[in-house]
Amino acid sequence: MGFILNKISADNFLSSLKDEYYIFAPKCFEFGGTYSDTDTIRYSQINSFDEIVFDKKSLYSFKEAIFHISQTIFYFTEDQAKESNFNPKKVLIFLRNCDLHGLKRLDDIYLHNGPEDHYYKNLRENVKFVVMGCENSFENCFCVSMGTNKNDDYDLSIDKQDDNYLITCKDNEFNKILADLNISQTEIIPKFVTSNSVKVNIPDNLSNDIANNSIWNEYDIRCIACGRCNFVCPTCTCFSMQDIFYTDNGKVGERRRIWASCMVDGFTDMAGGHSYRVKKGQRMRYKVLHKVLNHKKRYGEHMCVGCGRCDDICPEYISFSNSINKLENAMKEVTSNE
Amino acid sequence: MGIPFEKMPEVNAAIQEIIDGLEINQEAFAQGYPSSGTRNISACIGNKVCPYACYNTTKFAKRIEHAVFPNDLHFKICLTGCPNDCAKARMNDFGIIGMTLPQFEPERCVSCGACVRMCTRKSVQALNPINFRPVRNKEKCIGCGECIINCPTMAWTRSKKKYYKLVLLGRTGKKNPRLGEDFLKWVDEDSILKIILNTYNYVKQYIDVNAVGGKEHIGYIVDRTGFEEFKKWALKGVELPPETEVCQPIYWSGIHF
């Protein structure tokens, strides 16, 4: 069963959660774009349903709300360390079906990959998820090919229809609040897309033998190693550590972890000044094969969820889906050479 | 052009449609546009197309046109979207260069180094990394926006407010061609407009009464009266925003023959 909320009842629902939850959703930052007089849609805390952007894709994913771009994990003095305070307030995140699949990838890496990641777990435990249905596929999306166009593992689903919000609920706490608002119940089926204009084909015989194929060479020149594809990706989880010594007292400081990108210079730097994957094409190969080959070997499903944000943001118009679609022919080359 | 002089009224009537379409101020309808001293306000393509531009150059140029046209005093005004100055604003009496005041959210910074690298290589090296993060040198920064354009996480974003640099009294010509010098940094649109209008009053007061064709480059007038007298007139009634830097004294050089 589901609920149809008008704007007033939807905002009543939201305000009843505000004390207990930080609410994150894709929001339009007017004139907040990289280029002057352009807007951008990215994640932010919101106070009203009006602020949530339903009809466009966010430039960055929900990831930053649960896995902070920069997180101070502890402070140190000369002989002591103190873990940074953790805010136990609950979090409610609005995201898309593909993103919720992305969450599973984050969980796999941070919770089901050896010891649990303490800092991720702290944040993750307090989060509930609202899936925003997609009425139509957005540009560059290929979720259907990746099997990530639908995800029922949500706490709430929401679709905007004219001025109303269609909601289904799987969470007892939210169910109770909705029931208290005296909203009539009705049958609602959350929306999801069943086809995208972009389709990808990952060959069954894909293997790391493709690493030396020439398909990667074009990215040596095209890619500028800015890392945007990683930073917008809902499934990239790499981070780096920084020890900061405060400038007024160099014996005191903090350790923080920050997002890292396998496309950006320095990612593979080692003691002695060595680094792997100096060429951009090698970095592209590493990323693509992690997303559509190697993650699956360990966790049973591809890392990439087909949200297409990497294609949306690439300043050099490199298409990740195109790079996937080159794999089949390249594999034919690889196998015929044997 | 081969247009007989007696046909001019017909030509003037025929071009009325163009004047209407461009929304150019006019003294008399269907009489053409008789002023030539104040040149067409020129502008680069601006932020409608160019990713570097910090504002809509056409929109601001039109605003200036409406304020100063028609006028026969020799004024050259040029707008360019960013300090690249593709429009050659520095070769005009008034050069308006777009600026943005970069906003930094340290918690979004991943220390990729793109801003520092690009500021160093393409701009004025106003950024230096301290504790893995860029620190902006306010005195050096020219507001070009390279840090913003190159930031992959939007740790750098544009200021809501638009800023401009006003450069003064550049010129081409036979006597002493020279580049315009910085006058105001981080100034706003309204102040620039007032300064231009004030300058018309200044020129009317001090122009050489025997100037050939009634036109004289403003720069030569300022050379005569001294910059301080010009500044007094130009800033009359202008309330500059608190963040505006006024450059003084200003000296021009250029080519002397």
Boltz contact constraints between the chains, C-beta under 6 A:
constraints:
  - contact:
      token1: [A, 32]
      token2: [B, 157]
      max_distance: 6.0
  - contact:
      token1: [A, 35]
      token2: [B, 51]
      max_distance: 6.0
  - contact:
      token1: [A, 36]
      token2: [B, 47]
      max_distance: 6.0
  - contact:
      token1: [A, 36]
      token2: [B, 54]
      max_distance: 6.0
  - contact:
      token1: [A, 36]
      token2: [B, 55]
      max_distance: 6.0
  - contact:
      token1: [A, 36]
      token2: [B, 158]
      max_distance: 6.0
  - contact:
      token1: [A, 37]
      token2: [B, 47]
      max_distance: 6.0
  - contact:
      token1: [A, 69]
      token2: [B, 108]
      max_distance: 6.0
  - contact:
      token1: [A, 70]
      token2: [B, 107]
      max_distance: 6.0
  - contact:
      token1: [A, 226]
      token2: [B, 152]
      max_distance: 6.0
  - contact:
      token1: [A, 227]
      token2: [B, 112]
      max_distance: 6.0
  - contact:
      token1: [A, 227]
      token2: [B, 152]
      max_distance: 6.0
  - contact:
      token1: [A, 228]
      token2: [B, 152]
      max_distance: 6.0
  - contact:
      token1: [A, 231]
      token2: [B, 152]
      max_distance: 6.0
  - contact:
      token1: [A, 231]
      token2: [B, 153]
      max_distance: 6.0
  - contact:
      token1: [A, 242]
      token2: [B, 132]
      max_distance: 6.0
  - contact:
      token1: [A, 244]
      token2: [B, 131]
      max_distance: 6.0
  - contact:
      token1: [A, 258]
      token2: [B, 110]
      max_distance: 6.0
  - contact:
      token1: [A, 259]
      token2: [B, 110]
      max_distance: 6.0
  - contact:
      token1: [A, 264]
      token2: [B, 112]
      max_distance: 6.0
